[in-house]
């Protein structure tokens, strides 16, 4: 063997036998790949939570518009208009607005009867995750209406 290969072998043995910095290497190799799924899950959860907050706000404000109207027919018209305006202001896309569905459940007929309860359930399909996001709001109609 020549001098150069002996020097190379001795440096290689020293480098392989040396533990200096191995904890950092182990962390990078083992721990960081384990964090990737956690970050993906957290991003997905944050997106879903944001969408749920949006649809809760939509349900609450749309139902308030309905309850503040003069009668059931006007309430449906006003709440539909309010739903579109609020959805646009909250940042829903045109495609998401087209998938919005509303369902009114009334304890009395007509819905705006005194001492009645109105429950509005709103849902839409999120364009990024393709999940159906749903929330409800409920209002009590005053007996002094």
Secondary structure by P-SEA (a helix, b strand, c coil): ccaaaaaaaaaaaaaaacccaaaaaaaaacccccaaaaaaaaaaaaaaaaaaaaaaaaaaaaaaaaaacccaaaaaaaaaaaaaaaaaaacccaaaaaabbbbbbbcccccccccbbbbbbbbbbcccccbbbbbbbbbbbbccc
